[in-house]
Amino acid sequence: MELAAIASVVVEKLKMSDEITDKTVIEEALIKMQRVIADTNEEERNSDAFKSWAEKCLCSLYYVEDTVESFTLGIARQNRKWGFLMNHSLVPKNIMACHKLRRKIKRIPSDIKRVIDEKPKGTGKQHACSNGTTTYMGDQNRAMAQCSYATIPERDEEELVLEVDRKPPRLDLEKQAKLMSTNKPLRCSSDGSVRLDRETEARLMYTNSYADEELEMFDIRQEVHDLVKRLIKTADKGKARIVEIAGELGSGKTTLARAVYGRREIKKHFKSGCAWVTISKESNKSDVLQNLLKQLGESKDAVDLATNELETRLLKWLIGKNYLIVLDDVQSDQMWEGLKSVFLDNRNGSILLLITTTVNPMYCVSPPNYIQKKTLSEEYSWNLFLKKAGWDTWEEGKEHQVLKDRVLKVCCGLPLNTVLLGSMLSTEGDTTRFHYLQKILCRNWKTKDIISVSYTNLPDHLKLCVLYLVLFPKEYDIPVRRLFRLWLSEGFVNPKPDKFPEDVVQENFDYLVKRSLIQISKFRSDGSPRRCRLLGVLHDYLLPNAQNIRLFHVHSSTSTEDSFPLNVRRLVEHASSKNIYSDASRFEHLRSYLSFNFQMKDIPAKEVGILLSRVITKGFGLLRVLDLEGVYKPSLPENLGDLFHLRYLGLRWTFLDALPSSVGDLPYLETLDVKHTNINNLPTSMWKSKKLRHLNLSHIRLDMPKHSDTDSLPTLLTLWGLSVDDDSPVKNGLDRLCNLREAGITFCLSNCDHLLNWISNLTSLQSLRLRSINDVGHPSHFGDESLSLSSLSNLSHLNLLGKLPNLPDLPEGLKVVTLSLSKLTEDPMPILGKLEHLNVLRLLSDSYMGKELVCPQGGFKELLVLKIWKLKNLEKWNVEEAAMEKLKEINIRCCNKLMSIPERLRKKQSLRELIITNMPEEFKQNVHQFMRGRDLILTFKDYDLTPLPWENADHTSDVSHTNE
């Protein structure tokens, strides 16, 4: 049970509660509880007495958290209602509630002390293999009793003011003990409730980006190549075929399948599409069929169909088509018996890829199509272990040889075991790594033991970060941007002096990736992580841990109102929530609401509005996270601003038309994401926000108040999707935003000097996208003066759209540069080639108008990806000696006068992929001739591209916007 981790979060929340002045006594009591938990040895942790005591600690911690946040909410509402009285200088701030609050504070530490004193006395003996963690390790699958701990009833503001002498309810631990001794199970998330139940898993299963280094690391490059050939060859036989990958837990079956699933050859061959379904133990045939129909685009009214009707519809849909369908983790013979009739039909030209843990092939799989996932050789396994652990060399000698043999025996040639064990050592110092390995290998190990120790040996403050990933659907690709901001809003990040919280989050994420507990599932072209996931094996192991601390409750298609536990802290929607929120009291302590219920795009999601309205009406306002990303037009109540504690409001891809005006009244809002919505304005009161850090818009023009006496949005770091025109205040307006790290701005200005001067002074800027348009929305220009960005020493990503007088002065640290419609007449390559950190260069439509590009000698030392699109005048391309030595990918599109790729590039051994789109036949023939026999992916594409409105005429002339 993650008691120490929860205590750490509660302490940090207490520190951040500005409304509470006298909070030291509570903090000291909580820290003492943390120490007592940490001092408990492993033998004590496994006792029944400790498990019972741990439940009391958990209830006590949640009680403190609820009490503190309920009172800060009450004070905020009191100040809002009686603010005209509270502002008098002769009245101490919050005097009307402070007396009652102090009485509360005095009682809470005594309750915590009572819990600490009840800790059972242990033997005092430390187990020889104790790992020294502060996590209670018991039977993670035991049923947990519902904890009906004492709560603070929400009252009207008048009651809060007048009832200063009424004694608040105390923490009744005796009553809790009786409740915990019952056999009534905690109704919480289960394997079945976490199954995918959404409109299209294809949206979630983005193309996976497995780097070449990763294929080499897991020794699956040849297996990927062979399986791609097998799938294509099998599909070409013209009728349904089944390919099975089998292997034991941790052998890398799913990793192999994902690497194949994301290959361009697969996407190109299976023109009808691809679908991936992860099957849990509790999934039924109907779940799988509905999921497949959603991904294949035939899900209309599927939710109301019986199982046999779903089967008929899927069977008809597959006839004559060539899909690749992956069923991951097929463990039940009964499940397969129910599905086989769909996939064994001879009229079905699709391929089914089964991933199983069975030893013997299924009877319907021909021997060539049965793939037993091989284990790693001892040599490969040992080298992988050393690489992950960070050992460059391994000493010879008896002691070292014994330990090496022990490592190989524990790892069993399984990639998962090898990676987790090695990664566990990677964070140890060079001087302690060997002794630490000796210590943890002193007992018999199984795969689950390695997973367990890999998790339990984490620092306490990271355990909740890992557990939080379990609330996402199994095998879900999580946007890294989204995860970072959720962690922050939940309070899972311990602040560090002189560091931005976002930098601490990045450090935590990098640490968990290094420990191999988080897998990067999609990379950006510059190699930075875009999406991540929790491995299915880890998801299955961590789910009971999350259940034990009641971290969240999942509402699935099988949930009923009676299945909801009391005091839900985080609610995760996987299905429609009709008529289940009649009893709002069970959501009194709701902290987070996340929905993955992606409905049909013509049915607005009204249920969330019903829940929020009832929660607010009842006076409950502890919600910190409201994440509705991808939910179609959710209903939001007008009094949303009453959710005083709300930190995160995620509405991306909801296509919502408007925001409640009260959203500007949320004092602690940190993230507002309305990207890909129809929202065209924000309330002016947003500019008064003192906590807002990330604002993602959908090309919204903001009415910023001029000449304000206070700083507007002093903490804002991200401003993306902003539209600026001549009516937008830049001077004495936007230029007061001086701490931005990410800026994405589209501007239509008769004079852009003030805007560009402001941007050139944003010295913290890391990512910048600037688009110049005219008043009809066509690309325009950046003015007559040269754009200077050299002062932006932290800038790593630059994207410019619009005519430039010349190439800007660029900072040396740029990693990604994208130029579109720049109309440059001088070759930019000599300047760009000097950027020593440049990984990705995109020269897009008419960014360069000349006839020749010359990549200078020794230039582009770190360039990995080069895209050249629609350079209509380009005829010659020359690459000088030792230039682009690390180039991996070239992407050329619609350069109709270019006849060949430079010879030096054709010979680059680093080159892995070449994508040619809409190029002349002569060019394609030359490429095919020169690249034949090379070990790389060569793709030719031809699209019927509709010209954009401005491509038929020159709309980027030098005249001003007002004259165009």
N, C-alpha and C positions, 0 to 999 in steps of 0.2 A: 504494500500500500504506500503510495507516494506522499506520505505525511510531511516529510521535510520539504518537498517541493511545493506542496500546497501552502505550508506555513510561510515559506519564502515569498510566495505571491501575495499572501494576506498582509505580511509585513510591509511589502513595497506599496501596496494599495493604501495602507494606513499612512505611510509617509507622504503619499501624494494627496491625501485628503486635506485640502487647504482649510476646509470649514471647521476642522477639529484642531484646536490649539493644544490641548492637554492630552497627548496620546502616548507619552513616553511609557506610562505604566503598562499599557496593553502591549506595546512593542517589546518591553523587557520580558513580560510573561511569555510571549510567543517565542522569543529567542531562547528562553530557558527550555520550552517544550522542544524546540529543534535540537538543543544539546542533548536532552534526555533521549530522544529518538536515536540520535547519532551514536550514543554510547551503548546502545543495545546490541548485544552480539547475535550472531546468526542462530545459535541454538535457541535463544530466548524468542527470536522472531518467529520461529516455527511452532511455538507452543500455542495451545488454544487460549490460554489466559492472555497472551499478548495480542492475539487476534481480536479478542473482545475489547481489550483496552484500546487497541488501534481504532476500533469503530467509534469509541467515545472521543478520542482525539479528533477524528475526522469531523464528527458532529460539532465539537467545540470550535474547530477552525471555521467551519461554514457559518456557525452561529456568530462568531466575531465579524466575519466578512459581511454577513447580512445586516447585523446591527449597525455597524459603522456606515455602510452605504445607505441603509434606510434612513438614518438620521441626517446624513448630509443631504439626502433627497428632501427630507422634511424641512430642513433649514432653507434650502434653495427655494422651495415653494413658499415658505413663510416670507422670505425676503422679496420674492416676486410679488406677493400679494400685499405685503405691508411695507413695501420699499420706501414709500414717502415718509413713514415714521422712522424706519431704520437708519435713514440717512442723516438724522439729526446728530450733531457732534456730541451732544450731552448724553446720548444713549449709546452705551458700549455695543459694539457689533454683536448681533445674535444673543443679546442679553436675555431675551424671552425664552430661549431654548437652552442656553448654556447650563443653567442650574440642573435641569433634567439630564442633559448630556453628561455632565460631570458625575451625577449619581450613577448613570449607566456605566461609565468608564470605571468607576470604583468597584462596581460589582463584577465586571468581566474578568479582571485579573484573578479575583478570588475563585471564580469558577474554573479558570484555567489551572490554577494551583491545585484545586481539588482533583481535577483530572490527572495531573502529573503525580500527585501523591497516591493515586490508586493504581499506579503502574505496578504490575506483579514483580515480585523479587525473583531475579534469575539466579542461575548457578554461579555466574561470574566467570565461567570458563569460556574462553574464546576458541571456536573451532579452528583446527589447524589450517583449513583452507578458506577461512573467512576472508572475503574480499574487501571488508571494511566499508561496504556501502552503507548508505543511510536509508535503504529501501527495505521495507518489510517483504520478505519472500515467503509466501505460504502457498497453499493450494489455491491457485488462481481460478479454479473452476467451481469453487464451492458457492452454494447459493447464499446471497447476502440478504439480510432482513431490511425492510424499509426503515429508514431512519426518520422518525417524525419529531425532529428536534424542535426546541422552543423557538418561536419566531416573534418578531416585533410586529404587532398588528398595525396596519396603516391607518392613520387617523386624519381627520380634517386638520387644517392649520390651526383653527381655534382650539381644538383639543390639545394639540401639541404645545400651544402657548399656555393654556390654563392648568393642565394636569401635571404641574411640576412636582407635586408631592406624592403622586400615585406611584407605588412601587412597580417596576416593570417585572415581567415574568422572568424567573430564573431558569437556568439551564438544568432541567430535571433529568439527571443522569440515571437515576434509579428507574425512572419510567422508560428511558431509552434501553437500559439493559434488558428489561422485560420484553420490549419490542424486538430486540436483537436476538433474544433466545427463542423466538418463534421460528417456525419452519416456513413461514410465508416468504416466497422468493421475491427478490427485487425485480420488478418488471422493467427491464432495461433493454438496451440493444442486444441483438444476438446475431449470429452468423446470417440467419435468414433475413433479418430486418435490414441488413447492410447490403443486400443484393441490389444490383442496378435496376432501377425502375424508372426510366426516363424516356423522353421523346426520341432521342437519338444518341446512342453511345458513340456513334461515329464522330460526333462533335467532341467527345471527350478523348477518344483514342486518336489523337493527332499523330501524324507521321513521326515515328520514333527516330531519333538521331543518335545512332551508335557510332562513336568515333572509331577510326581505324585502330587506335591504340587499345580501345576496349575489346574489340574483336580479337586482337592479338593477346591481350591480357587473359582472356578466358579461353583462348585456344579454340575459337569457334569459326575462324575465318573460312576454313575449308568446309566445315559443316554448313555454314550459311550458303556458300556457293553451291554445294551439292543439293541442299534442300530446295533452293530456288529452281535449279534445273529439274529436280524431281517433280515439283508442283506444276511447272509449265509443261513438262513432258506428259504428265498424267492428265492435265486438263486438255491437251491436244488430242486425246483419244476420243473425245466427243461425248462422253457420258459420265455420270456421277462417279467419282472415285474418292476414296478415303485414305488419308495419310495419317499415321499415328506416331507421335513422339512419346516415348515412355521412359521413365527413369524415377529414381528415388528422390525424396525431398532434398532440395538444395543442389541438384545435379545440373541445373541451368536450362531446363526444358523451356520455360517461359522466356528466358533471355534469348535463347536461340530463335524461338518462334517470333518474338517481337522484332529481332534484327531482320528476319526474313520479311515479316509483315510490312516493314517500312521501306523496303527496297523499291527503287524506281521501276525495276524490271517487272516486279509483281503488280504494281499499280498500273503499269502500261499494258500488261498481258490480260489481267482480269478487268476488262473494260466495264463490266456491269457494276463493279465495286467490290469492296471488302467489308467484312463485319467481324467483330470480336466480342464474344460473350464469356465473361468469367462466371463460372457456376459455383455457387456455394453449396454446402451440405444440405441446406434447407430449401434450395431452389426447387421449384416444381416445373413440370413440362410447360404449363401455361406461361410461367415467368420467362422461360427461355424463348418460346415462340413469339411472345409479345416484344421481347427485346430485339429479336432478329427482324421482325416486321418494322419496328421503329427505325432501325439502322438502314434497312433496305428501302425505306421510303414508302411503305404500304401500311401505315399504322392507323389510318382513319377509322374511327369507331372500334378499334381493336380491343379496347379496354372492356367493351360490353359483349365480346364474343366468347362463346364456350370453347373449350380446348379443341374439340374436333373441328370447329369452324376455323379456329386459328391455324390448325394444321392444313386444312383444305386451302385456305387463302395463301399460306406460305408455299405450299406445293405448286399451286397455279402460278405464283409469282416467279418461282425459280425455273419454270419450264422454258427452255430455249435460251437461258442466260448463263453467263459464266462468272459467277461470284467466287471469291475465296472467303470461306466462313471458318472461323477459328472458335472452337469450344475448349476453353481452358479449364483444367482441373476437373475432368470428368472422372469421378470416383465411384459412382453408383451404377451398377449394372441395370438397375431398374430405370434410371434416368435414360441410359442409352437405348434400352428396349423401347421406351416411349418415343424416342426421336428418330430411330433408324429408318422408319417407313418414309420419312420425308426425304432423307438423303440417299436412299438406295434406289430411288426411282430412276429408271433408265432414261427418261426424258429430261432429266436434270443434268445440265452440263457443268455444274459447279463443282468445286473441290472443297471437301471438308477436312480441316486439319484438327485432329484430336490431340489434346495434351493430357496424359494420364500418368498415374503412378503404378499402373498394373505391370506385372512382369511378363505375362504372356500376351501376345497380340490378340485383339478381338477377332472373332471368326470371320468378320466381313472385310478384314484388311488383308490384302495380298502381301506375301512376304517381302517383296521389294519396297513396299510402302510402309513397312514397320521399321521405325528408327529407334533403336535403343540408345538413349543418350549416354555417351561414354563418359567415364570419369577421367580425371587428369592423371597423367603419368606422375610417378614420384618426383622425377626431375622437374617437370613443369609445375607441379603443385608446390615444390619447395621454392623454386624461383619466384613464383607468384606470391608466396607467403613473405619472402624476404623483401620483395618490392613493396608490398602493402605495409609491411612493418617499418620500412625505412632503413633496412640494413643493407649497406653496400657490400660488406664482406662478412663471412662467418668463420670464426676461428676453428682450427682443427684441435682435436683432443677428445679424450674419452667422455668428459662431462658434456661437451658440446654435441658429440655424436649421439649420446643417450637422449639428449633433449631434442635433437633433430628427429630421431626415430619416433619419439613421443608425439611430436607435432604432426608427422606424416600419418601416424596411426589415428590421431584425433580427427584430422581433416578428412581421411578416407578418400582422398581424391575428389572430394566434392567442392566445387567452386565456392558455394555459399560459406561452408565452414572455413575454407582457406582464407577467403576475403575478410570475413568477420574477425577471425582470430588475428590475422595480420594487422588489420585496421585498428584493432583494440590496442595494439602495441605502438602504433604510429604516433600516438600522442604522449608516449612516455619519453623521458630523456634518454640520451645515449648511454648514460652511466647506470641507469636503473632498469633498462629494458630487459636485459637478460635475466636478472633476478625476479622481475615481475612475471616473466614467462614461466620461470620455474615454479613460482608461487601458485599461479592459476592452473597449472597442469598437474597438480598433485592428487587429482582424483579421477575416477573414471568419467569419461565424457560421452555425451550423445549430441546429436545435432541441436536438440532443443536446449541443451545445457549451454552451448556456445551462444545461441540466440539470447538466452536468459542473462548470461554474464555480460554479454556485449551491451545489453540495455541497462542492467542494474549497476554497472560500473560507470555509468554516465554521471557527470556532476548533477546535483539535484535540480538546479534551475533549468536543465535541458530536458528532463524527463517529461515534463508536461508539454514541452514543444513537440516531442516525438509522439506522445499519446494523442495530441491534438490532430495529427494526421489520420488517425483511425476514424474520425467522424466523417471524413470524405469516403465516398464509395470505394470499395476494394478495386485496386488497379487503376484508380482515377488519376489522370494527369492534372496536377495542380499547378496553376500559374504561380511562378515564384513571387511575382509582384503581389499577388493576392495573399499568399501565405505570410509574407513578411508583415503586411499591414494588419492581418488578423492577429498574429502573435503579439504585435504591439498593442492593439486595442484590447486584447484579453488580459494584458498586464503580465505576460509571461517573460518579459525581458528585464533582467536586472540592470538598472542604469549604472554607467561607469563615469567617473569624473572626466570632464573635458572631452566626452565623446557623444556624438549624436546617437539617439536610440537606434536609428536606422543602421548605423555602422556596427553597433553591438549585435543587431539582428543578423547582419551579414556575417559577422564572425561566428555566431552560433550556427548558422546554416552551413557555413564552410566546415566547421568542426564536425557536424553530423554527417556531412557528405564524406569527409575524410574517414570517419568511422564506418562508412558504408551503411549507415542506417537510413539514409535518404539516397535515392537513386535519381540521377538526372535523366529524364526521359526525352527531353528535346532541348537542343542547344540552338542558340542564335548563330548566325554565320560567323560571328567573331569569337565563338567558343564559349561565351558566357551562358549560364543556364537560363532557359526560358520556362521550362516546365519540369516538375519533379513528381516522384511518386514514392509511396511506401511499398516495398516488396510484399507480395501476397502472403508469403510465409511469415513475415514480421507482422503484418496486419492481423493474421490469425492468432499469433502469440500475444500481441498487445491488447487485443480487444477485451479479454477478461480483466486486465489491469485497469483499463478505462472504466469498465463496469463496476469494479470494486470501489472506486472513488466517485461513482455516479457523475462522471465527467460530462456525459451527454445522454440523451434519449433519442432514438431513431424512430420516427413515425413512418411505417412502411404500408404497403397495400393491405396487409393483414391486420394492422393495428385497429383497436377499438378504443372508445373513450375509457373503458374500464382497465385497459392495459397500460394507461399512463401512470407512472409512479407519482407520489407526492413530491412537491418541491423540485420540479424539473429545473435544472440550472442551464442546460443548453439543449435546444430542441432542433433536431435535424430532420427536415422533410424530404422523404423520398417518394411520396405519393400524395394524392389529393387529400385535403384535410377537412372534408365536409362534415359538419355537425359533430365535431369532436371537441369543440372549445366552449361548450356551454358552462362548464365549471372553471371559471378563470382563476379560482383560488389556488389551483395546483401550479399556476405559473407566477405566483407571487414573487419568487426569487429567480425568475428567468433572466439569465445574463446574455444569452446569445440565441439568435434564430437564424439558421442557415437553411436555404431551400435548394434542393436539386430536383425539384418536381417541374421538369420542363414540359409544359402542356402544349396542346395544339396552339398554333400561332393566331388563331381567331377567337380564343377563349381567354379573356382576362382573368388573372388569378385574384379572386376576391377574398379567399379565405384568410390571407395574411392580414388584410384590413380588419376583418372581424376579430381576429385574435388581438391585434394591437389596440383596437378600440376598447375591447373589454378589459385588457390589462391596464390601460390608461384610466378608464372610467373607475375601476376599482381602486385607483390610487397607487398601483404598482408601477414603479418606474426605474427598475434596476438594470434594464437592458443596456448592454454595452455594444453589442454587435447585431446589426441587421443586414444580412448578406443575401440578396435576392438576385445575384448575377445569373442571367439567362432565363429568369422567370418572366413570362410574357405579361406586361402591363399589370403589375401587382397593384392592388388597391391600398393606398396609404391614407390614414386618417388626417384630418385637418389639424388636429391637436398633437401632431407628431412631436412638436417642440417640447411637450411635457415630459419626454423621455430624457430627463436631466443628465443621466450618466452615459448617453449614447456616444460612442467613440467612432464607430464605423458604420457608414451607410453606403452599401454597395448595390448600385442599380445598373451596372453595365449590361448591355444587351437586353434590357427589359423593354425597350421601345416606349417607355413611359412618356406621356405628353406633357406633364406638369408636375411640379413639386409643391407640397403644402407650403404656404408662406411662412409657417412657424418653424421651418427647418433652420432659419437664421437665428432662432432663439436657443439652439443647442450649444451650451457653453463649453462642453468638452469635446465637441466633434473634431476628430483628427483626420478622418478620411471621408471624402465625398466623391463618389465615382459615378458620373452620369454619362460616361462615354457610350456611344451607340444607343442613344435615346433620342426622342423628339423634343426634349426639353430645350427651350430657346431662351430662357432667362432664369436668373437666380434672384432671390430677394436681396435688396440693398443691405439689409441687416447682416448678411454674410460677411461683409467687410469688417465688421466689428469683432469677428471671432478671434480670440486670443490663442486658441489651441490648434486650429486647422493647419495640417501639415501637407496633405496631399489632395489636390483638386483636379480631377480628370473630367473634362467637359467634352461636349460634342459640337464644336464650332459655335460656341456661345459668346455673344458680345455682352460684356459686363458693364453695368452702370456703376462705376466707382465714384464715391463721393469725393468732391474736390476740397482741398484746403482743410482737411480734417485735422483737429488738434492732436489726435492720437495716431499711433502707427497702425496702418491697416495690415491685417494678416501677418503679424511679425514672425510667426513660426513657419510660414508657408515654404515648403521645399519643392513641391511639384505643382506646376501649373501647365496643364496639357489640354489642347483643344480650344484655346482661346482665340476669338476673332476680334481684331482691332480695326477700327475705321476712324474717320476724321472726327467723329463725335465721341470717341473714346479718350478719356484723359490719360495721357502718357506722362507729361511733365506735371509734377505735383499729384500724380495719380499712381499709375503702374510703377513709375520709377521709385516708389517707396518700398516696393518689394525687392529687397536687396540680398536675400539669403537663398534664392532659388538654386536648386540643383538640376532640375529638369524643366525645360520650357518648350512647349510646342505651340507656335503662334502662326496664325494666318492673318495677314494684314492687307488692307485696302486703303492706302494713304496717299494723299497728294504730295506730302513731304514726310519721308520716313526717318529724317535725321534724329529726332528725339527718341524714337523707338530704338534705332540702332545704337545710339549713344548709351541708352539705358542698358541694353544687352551687353555692350562691350565692357560694362562695369560690373557685371555679375560674375565676380571672380570665383564663386563656389560652383558655378555651372559645370555639370558633367555631361549632360545630353541636351542638344539644341536642335529643334526643327523649325525652320523659318520658311514660310510660303508667301510669296507676293502675288496678289491677284488684282484684277481690275474690277470695276463695278458690275460687270456681267459674269464674274466668276472665272474668267480666263487668266492664265498665268501672266504676270506683268514683270516689273523690274525692281531692282533694289536701289534705284537712284543713280546719280552720276558719280558720287564719291566712292572710293574704294572702301570695302567693308573690312574693318580691322578686328580680328578676334585673337590676336597674339597674346593679349593680356589674360586670356582665359586659360590659365595654366592647368586647371583640373578637367578641362573639356576632353572627353574621349569619343563622343558620338556627335557627328555633325551631318545635318540633312538640309540642303538648301534647294528651293524651287523658285525659279524666276531668273530673269536676265541680270547678269553681273557685268560691271564695266571691265573687271579683270578678276583673276583668282584672288580671294581674300588673303590677308596675312594670317597664317594659321599657326595655332599652338603646336608645340612639338609632340605633345602626348596623345594626339588623335589616334584612335584605333579603328574607327569606322567613318568613312566619308561617302556621302551620297550627293551627287549633283544632278539636277534635272532642269532642262530648259534654260541653262545658264548662258547659252549663246557665246561661249568663249571662242575667241579667234586665235589665241595663242595656245600652243600645246601645253596642257597643264602637267604633263608627266614629269618633266625635270624638277618641278617644285614638289609635287606629291611624292615623288620617289625618295625625297630626303626625309620624309616622316618615318622615323626609325621604328615606331610602334604600330604602324598601320597594318591592320589585319584584313580589312575588307574595304574594297573600293568599288563603288557603283557609279559608272558614267552612263546616265540614262538619257532619255529622249532629248536630242539637240543640246546636250550639255557642252559639246565641242563641235564647232562648225568647220574646222580645218580638214585637210586631206590626209594628214600623216600624224601618227603618234609614235614617239620615240621614248622607250623606257630606258633611262640612263644606266650606265655601267655601275654595277654594285648597288643599284637602288632597290627600293621595295624589299628590304631585308626580311621583314616579318609578314609580308602579304600572303594570305591564305586563299582568299576568294576575290575574283575579279569578274565584274559584270559590265558588259558593253552592249547597250541597247539603243537602237534607233539613232545611230550617228550616221545620218544619210549621206554625208560628204566624205566619209572616211574611206580611203583607198589603200593606204599603206600602213603597216604596223611593224615596227622594228623593235626588237628587244636586244639590248647590248649585253656584253659579257658579264656574267655573275649577277644579273638582275633577276629578281623574283625567284630566288633559290628555294623558297619553301611553298610555292604556289601549289594548292591542291585542287582548286575548282575554277574552271573558266566557263562563263555563261555568255553566249553571244546571240543577239536577237536583232533581226531587221536592219542589218548593216549591208545594204544591197550592193555597194560598190567594193566591199572588201572581198578579196579573192582567196586569201589563205591565212593560216595561223603562222606566226613567226617560227622559224625552224628551231631556234633555241628553246621555245616553249614546248614544242612537240617532243623534244628530247628530255624534258625535265622528268627525272625519276620520281619526284615528289607528286606529280600530277595524278590525281585519282578519279576525277570526273570532268567530263566535257559535255556541255548541253548546248545544242545548236537549234535555234528556233527561227523559222521563216527566213532562211538564208538561201541565196541562189544555188541552183543545182551544181554548178561548177565548184563552188565552195564546199559543198557537202561531199562531193566526190574526192576532192583533194584531201579533206579531213579523213575520210574513210580510208583512203589509200595510205596516208602517212601514219595513221593510228592503228592500223590493222596489226593484230598480234600484241598490242600493248595491254598490260594488266590494269585497265581502268574501265569505268562505266561511260560508255559513249551513247548519248541519247539525241535523236533527231526528232524535232517536233515541227508540225505545220498547223497553224491556226488561222482561221478567218477573223482577223482582228478588225473591228469596226473603228475607223478613225475617230479620235476625240474631236470635239467641236473646234478647238483652236489649231488642230493639225492641218486644216485646209487653208489656213491663212496665218500670216505673222501677226500675232496679237501681243507680242512683247516688244513693241517699238519704244522709242525713247520718250514719247510724249507722256504727259502726266495722266493719272487715272481719270481726272475730270474731263479730259479731252478725248478720251477713247470712245 
